[in-house]
Amino acid sequence: AKKEDRDTEAAGRLEFEYLLRLNDGVYHALAQLSERMALLNAEADLRSQVIAQVVMELNAAAADEIRTLIREDKMDEARKIDENKYQRIVDLDAIFRDVMKEEQEAEKKRQDAHMQSEERNGEGTMGSNGDSAGESSILSVPPPPGA
């Protein structure tokens, strides 16, 4: 009976050691898998960042080209830029609309600034010749007769 107990005990120890090593092996494999997943995630993040940077640069280049064509009054060419030039990544229609909106706003600001500068110039002239205050100045006096 003692020999049988020893054999059972030895078999139990062997089984426990086997399960312990199996457990260690599984945890080691999971750790390696986790490391690989972390590396793949980091790589995917970098690729996403690179793609986003490329898209932003392509959008900026397309916007610059469209803006230049619009300023050169080549509206039809600006509308018909080949999509393959920007690798079919860029939404040329949306960029065209955005650039047109920006250009219209810039033109409106230029016109407003021009109007304001004309108003200031007009007010400055009126103030210098005294018409607004009802005073007479050298500039507003008619030339003497026979001059």
Backbone as JSON, one array per atom type, in Angstrom:
{
  "sequence": "AKKEDRDTEAAGRLEFEYLLRLNDGVYHALAQLSERMALLNAEADLRSQVIAQVVMELNAAAADEIRTLIREDKMDEARKIDENKYQRIVDLDAIFRDVMKEEQEAEKKRQDAHMQSEERNGEGTMGSNGDSAGESSILSVPPPPGA",
  "N": [[0.81, -1.2, 0.0], [2.02, 1.18, 0.7], [3.81, 1.57, -1.37], [2.11, 1.93, -3.47], [0.87, 4.31, -2.65], [3.08, 5.98, -2.77], [3.57, 5.92, -5.53], [1.22, 7.05, -6.48], [1.43, 9.54, -5.31], [3.79, 10.47, -6.58], [2.94, 10.45, -9.22], [1.0, 12.39, -9.01], [2.59, 14.6, -8.37], [4.13, 14.77, -10.73], [2.09, 15.27, -12.57], [1.19, 17.72, -11.58], [3.52, 19.29, -11.96], [3.71, 19.11, -14.73], [1.32, 20.43, -15.48], [1.89, 22.93, -14.41], [4.11, 23.73, -15.93], [2.9, 23.7, -18.43], [1.02, 25.72, -18.04], [2.81, 27.89, -17.65], [3.93, 27.94, -20.2], [1.69, 28.61, -21.76], [1.11, 31.19, -20.73], [3.49, 32.45, -21.46], [3.32, 32.32, -24.26], [1.01, 33.9, -24.61], [2.0, 36.33, -23.65], [3.94, 36.89, -25.6], [2.26, 37.12, -27.81], [0.76, 39.35, -27.03], [2.79, 41.29, -27.05], [3.41, 41.3, -29.79], [0.96, 42.2, -30.79], [0.89, 44.76, -29.67], [3.05, 45.92, -31.01], [2.07, 45.75, -33.64], [-0.16, 47.44, -33.42], [1.13, 49.87, -32.85], [2.53, 50.17, -35.24], [0.38, 50.36, -37.03], [-0.76, 52.74, -36.11], [1.29, 54.55, -36.76], [1.28, 54.27, -39.54], [-1.28, 55.24, -40.07], [-0.96, 57.89, -39.27], [0.94, 58.74, -41.13], [-0.52, 58.43, -43.5], [-2.6, 60.24, -43.0], [-1.1, 62.6, -42.93], [-0.16, 62.67, -45.57], [-2.59, 62.92, -46.94], [-3.42, 65.42, -45.98], [-1.38, 67.03, -47.05], [-1.79, 66.6, -49.77], [-4.37, 67.68, -50.01], [-3.79, 70.36, -49.4], [-2.04, 71.0, -51.5], [-3.74, 70.65, -53.71], [-5.65, 72.6, -53.11], [-4.04, 74.9, -53.29], [-3.37, 74.81, -56.03], [-5.92, 75.04, -57.2], [-6.7, 77.53, -56.17], [-4.79, 79.19, -57.37], [-5.47, 78.85, -60.08], [-8.06, 79.92, -60.05], [-7.53, 82.58, -59.37], [-6.22, 83.31, -61.65], [-8.28, 83.51, -63.35], [-9.15, 81.11, -64.52], [-11.4, 79.35, -64.32], [-12.78, 77.12, -65.4], [-10.69, 75.29, -65.84], [-9.92, 74.93, -63.22], [-12.07, 73.58, -62.21], [-11.87, 71.19, -63.54], [-9.68, 69.6, -62.84], [-7.51, 66.83, -63.04], [-8.31, 63.95, -61.29], [-6.57, 61.87, -60.84], [-4.15, 63.05, -60.58], [-3.96, 63.74, -57.97], [-4.04, 61.3, -56.8], [-6.58, 60.23, -56.55], [-7.41, 60.61, -53.99], [-8.06, 62.99, -52.9], [-10.85, 65.1, -52.4], [-11.79, 66.83, -54.83], [-13.95, 68.43, -55.62], [-15.1, 69.33, -53.21], [-12.94, 70.74, -52.18], [-12.68, 72.68, -54.15], [-15.08, 74.09, -53.78], [-14.65, 75.05, -51.16], [-12.35, 76.65, -51.53], [-13.36, 78.52, -53.34], [-15.26, 79.76, -51.72], [-13.57, 80.86, -49.75], [-12.08, 82.62, -51.37], [-14.1, 84.32, -52.26], [-14.88, 85.47, -49.83], [-12.47, 86.73, -49.16], [-12.3, 88.55, -51.26], [-14.54, 90.1, -50.71], [-13.75, 91.2, -48.25], [-11.56, 92.69, -49.16], [-12.89, 94.53, -50.78], [-14.51, 95.78, -48.85], [-12.51, 96.89, -47.23], [-11.37, 98.62, -49.07], [-13.54, 100.34, -49.54], [-13.78, 101.43, -46.98], [-11.32, 102.74, -46.77], [-11.62, 104.63, -48.77], [-13.76, 106.08, -47.71], [-12.49, 107.11, -45.43], [-10.54, 108.65, -46.65], [-12.17, 110.47, -47.95], [-13.43, 111.7, -45.76], [-11.22, 112.82, -44.54], [-10.44, 114.7, -46.46], [-12.66, 116.37, -46.45], [-12.52, 117.32, -43.85], [-10.13, 118.72, -43.94], [-10.59, 120.81, -45.7], [-12.56, 122.2, -44.48], [-15.28, 122.13, -45.08], [-17.12, 120.61, -43.74], [-17.39, 121.85, -41.3], [-18.28, 124.3, -41.93], [-16.44, 126.28, -42.3], [-14.06, 128.36, -43.97], [-11.27, 127.72, -46.05], [-7.93, 127.93, -47.36], [-7.84, 126.17, -49.5], [-10.49, 125.97, -50.3], [-11.22, 128.43, -51.21], [-12.22, 130.38, -53.92], [-10.27, 131.03, -56.88], [-8.74, 134.28, -57.43], [-10.34, 136.78, -59.52], [-9.32, 137.03, -62.9], [-6.99, 135.73, -62.65]],
  "CA": [[0.0, 0.0, 0.0], [2.89, 2.33, 0.74], [4.37, 1.75, -2.7], [1.02, 2.48, -4.28], [0.72, 5.71, -2.23], [4.21, 6.72, -3.33], [3.35, 6.02, -6.98], [0.13, 8.02, -6.67], [1.99, 10.85, -4.96], [4.74, 10.82, -7.64], [2.14, 10.76, -10.41], [0.38, 13.69, -8.73], [3.62, 15.63, -8.52], [4.44, 14.88, -12.16], [0.95, 15.92, -13.21], [1.21, 19.12, -11.16], [4.65, 19.93, -12.64], [3.33, 19.21, -16.14], [0.32, 21.5, -15.61], [2.57, 24.17, -14.12], [4.9, 24.08, -17.13], [1.94, 24.0, -19.48], [0.51, 27.04, -17.69], [3.88, 28.84, -17.96], [4.04, 28.01, -21.66], [0.54, 29.35, -22.27], [1.32, 32.6, -20.37], [4.59, 32.96, -22.29], [2.76, 32.52, -25.61], [0.11, 35.06, -24.53], [2.84, 37.52, -23.52], [4.51, 37.16, -26.93], [1.16, 37.58, -28.65], [0.46, 40.72, -26.61], [3.86, 42.14, -27.56], [3.21, 41.43, -31.24], [-0.22, 43.05, -31.0], [1.29, 46.13, -29.35], [3.87, 46.39, -32.14], [1.19, 45.94, -34.8], [-0.95, 48.64, -33.15], [2.02, 51.02, -33.02], [2.77, 50.29, -36.68], [-0.86, 50.85, -37.65], [-0.88, 54.17, -35.75], [2.25, 55.29, -37.58], [0.78, 54.28, -40.92], [-2.43, 56.15, -40.11], [-0.43, 59.24, -39.2], [1.57, 59.03, -42.43], [-1.61, 58.58, -44.47], [-3.27, 61.5, -42.7], [-0.19, 63.67, -43.35], [-0.18, 62.69, -47.04], [-3.89, 63.47, -47.36], [-3.4, 66.86, -45.69], [-0.5, 67.67, -48.01], [-2.47, 66.56, -51.07], [-5.44, 68.68, -49.94], [-3.18, 71.69, -49.47], [-1.53, 71.19, -52.86], [-4.9, 70.83, -54.58], [-6.23, 73.92, -52.81], [-3.15, 75.91, -53.88], [-3.53, 74.79, -57.48], [-7.25, 75.58, -57.52], [-6.67, 78.96, -55.85], [-4.01, 79.84, -58.42], [-6.27, 78.87, -61.31], [-9.17, 80.86, -59.86], [-6.97, 83.94, -59.44], [-5.87, 83.55, -63.05], [-9.55, 83.44, -64.09], [-9.23, 79.84, -65.25], [-12.38, 78.64, -63.51], [-13.06, 75.81, -65.98], [-9.55, 74.41, -65.55], [-9.94, 74.63, -61.78], [-13.13, 72.58, -61.98], [-11.6, 69.95, -64.28], [-8.37, 69.03, -62.52], [-7.52, 65.38, -63.09], [-8.28, 63.35, -59.96], [-5.41, 60.99, -60.73], [-3.01, 63.89, -60.18], [-3.94, 63.68, -56.5], [-4.19, 59.88, -56.47], [-7.99, 59.98, -56.26], [-7.58, 60.67, -52.54], [-8.56, 64.32, -52.58], [-12.19, 65.45, -52.88], [-11.54, 68.09, -55.54], [-15.16, 69.27, -55.63], [-15.22, 69.98, -51.9], [-11.85, 71.72, -52.07], [-13.04, 73.79, -55.05], [-16.11, 74.9, -53.11], [-14.02, 75.73, -50.03], [-11.47, 77.7, -52.04], [-14.22, 79.58, -53.9], [-15.83, 80.48, -50.58], [-12.48, 81.66, -49.18], [-11.74, 83.7, -52.3], [-15.2, 85.3, -52.23], [-14.77, 86.19, -48.56], [-11.3, 87.6, -49.25], [-12.67, 89.65, -52.17], [-15.47, 90.97, -49.97], [-12.94, 91.94, -47.29], [-10.78, 93.69, -49.9], [-13.83, 95.58, -51.18], [-14.88, 96.52, -47.64], [-11.35, 97.68, -46.83], [-11.25, 99.69, -50.07], [-14.62, 101.3, -49.26], [-13.45, 102.14, -45.74], [-10.21, 103.67, -47.02], [-12.18, 105.75, -49.54], [-14.53, 106.89, -46.77], [-11.53, 107.83, -44.61], [-9.94, 109.68, -47.5], [-13.22, 111.48, -48.16], [-13.6, 112.44, -44.5], [-10.0, 113.59, -44.33], [-10.49, 115.83, -47.38], [-13.68, 117.29, -45.96], [-12.04, 117.94, -42.62], [-9.04, 119.63, -44.2], [-11.03, 122.03, -46.36], [-13.49, 122.87, -43.58], [-16.66, 122.12, -45.54], [-18.01, 119.99, -42.76], [-17.61, 122.76, -40.17], [-18.77, 125.57, -42.46], [-15.35, 127.24, -42.33], [-13.41, 128.54, -45.26], [-9.83, 127.54, -45.97], [-7.22, 128.34, -48.58], [-8.17, 125.26, -50.58], [-11.86, 126.11, -50.75], [-11.45, 129.8, -51.7], [-12.05, 130.41, -55.39], [-9.13, 131.88, -57.3], [-9.13, 135.66, -57.71], [-10.65, 137.01, -60.92], [-8.23, 137.45, -63.77], [-5.76, 134.99, -62.36]],
  "C": [[0.85, 1.26, 0.0], [3.46, 2.63, -0.63], [3.33, 2.38, -3.61], [0.78, 3.95, -3.93], [1.83, 6.57, -2.81], [4.03, 6.92, -4.82], [2.27, 7.06, -7.28], [0.64, 9.42, -6.39], [2.94, 11.33, -6.05], [3.98, 11.2, -8.9], [1.45, 12.12, -10.23], [1.37, 14.83, -8.89], [3.98, 15.85, -9.98], [3.31, 15.61, -12.9], [0.92, 17.41, -12.87], [2.32, 19.89, -11.88], [4.33, 20.12, -14.12], [2.34, 20.36, -16.34], [0.94, 22.88, -15.35], [3.39, 24.65, -15.33], [3.99, 24.43, -18.3], [1.37, 25.4, -19.28], [1.54, 28.12, -18.02], [4.02, 29.02, -19.47], [2.9, 28.83, -22.27], [0.7, 30.84, -21.96], [2.43, 33.23, -21.2], [4.09, 33.24, -23.72], [1.83, 33.72, -25.64], [0.9, 36.36, -24.43], [3.46, 37.89, -24.87], [3.44, 37.7, -27.88], [0.79, 39.03, -28.31], [1.51, 41.69, -27.12], [3.71, 42.36, -29.06], [2.03, 42.35, -31.56], [0.11, 44.52, -30.72], [2.13, 46.71, -30.48], [3.01, 46.64, -33.38], [0.32, 47.19, -34.63], [-0.11, 49.9, -33.35], [2.3, 51.26, -34.51], [1.55, 50.83, -37.4], [-1.07, 52.33, -37.34], [0.05, 55.02, -36.59], [1.78, 55.37, -39.03], [-0.39, 55.24, -41.06], [-1.96, 57.61, -40.09], [0.2, 59.65, -40.53], [0.49, 59.27, -43.48], [-2.33, 59.91, -44.25], [-2.41, 62.68, -43.15], [-0.19, 63.8, -44.88], [-1.47, 63.3, -47.54], [-3.92, 64.97, -47.13], [-2.53, 67.61, -46.7], [-1.12, 67.69, -49.41], [-3.61, 67.58, -51.1], [-4.88, 70.09, -50.09], [-2.67, 71.98, -50.88], [-2.67, 71.42, -53.84], [-5.53, 72.2, -54.36], [-5.37, 75.03, -53.4], [-3.3, 75.98, -55.39], [-4.86, 75.42, -57.89], [-7.27, 77.08, -57.28], [-5.92, 79.74, -56.93], [-4.81, 79.94, -59.71], [-7.43, 79.85, -61.2], [-8.67, 82.29, -59.98], [-6.54, 84.32, -60.85], [-7.09, 83.51, -63.95], [-9.64, 82.22, -65.0], [-10.16, 78.9, -64.49], [-12.65, 77.23, -64.07], [-11.93, 74.82, -65.72], [-9.55, 74.0, -64.08], [-10.98, 73.56, -61.47], [-12.77, 71.22, -62.56], [-10.21, 69.39, -64.02], [-8.5, 67.52, -62.48], [-7.37, 64.8, -61.69], [-7.07, 62.45, -59.76], [-4.16, 61.76, -60.3], [-2.85, 63.86, -58.67], [-4.35, 62.31, -56.01], [-5.61, 59.5, -56.06], [-8.29, 59.97, -54.75], [-8.33, 61.94, -52.17], [-9.96, 64.51, -53.17], [-12.09, 66.83, -53.53], [-12.75, 69.0, -55.54], [-15.31, 70.03, -54.31], [-14.15, 71.05, -51.74], [-12.15, 72.92, -52.96], [-14.06, 74.7, -54.38], [-15.52, 75.7, -51.95], [-13.15, 76.9, -50.49], [-12.3, 78.85, -52.62], [-14.81, 80.41, -52.77], [-14.77, 81.39, -49.96], [-12.15, 82.85, -50.07], [-12.84, 84.76, -52.32], [-15.16, 86.11, -50.95], [-13.6, 87.17, -48.59], [-11.6, 88.8, -50.15], [-13.6, 90.63, -51.46], [-14.71, 91.8, -48.95], [-12.12, 93.02, -47.99], [-11.68, 94.85, -50.32], [-14.24, 96.43, -49.98], [-13.73, 97.42, -47.19], [-11.16, 98.86, -47.78], [-12.31, 100.77, -49.82], [-14.3, 102.11, -48.01], [-12.31, 103.13, -45.96], [-10.7, 104.86, -47.85], [-12.99, 106.67, -48.63], [-13.6, 107.72, -45.9], [-10.87, 108.95, -45.41], [-10.93, 110.8, -47.75], [-13.41, 112.32, -46.92], [-12.39, 113.31, -44.25], [-9.98, 114.82, -45.22], [-11.5, 116.85, -46.89], [-13.21, 118.0, -44.71], [-10.95, 118.96, -42.9], [-9.5, 120.9, -44.9], [-12.13, 122.74, -45.58], [-14.92, 122.85, -44.02], [-17.6, 121.57, -44.49], [-18.3, 120.92, -41.6], [-18.13, 124.11, -40.63], [-17.69, 126.64, -42.48], [-14.76, 127.3, -43.72], [-11.93, 128.33, -45.07], [-9.22, 127.95, -47.29], [-7.63, 127.46, -49.74], [-9.58, 125.48, -51.11], [-12.18, 127.52, -51.3], [-11.25, 129.8, -53.21], [-10.88, 131.32, -55.76], [-9.61, 133.3, -57.61], [-9.42, 135.86, -59.19], [-9.45, 137.52, -61.68], [-6.95, 136.69, -63.49], [-5.51, 133.91, -63.36]]
}
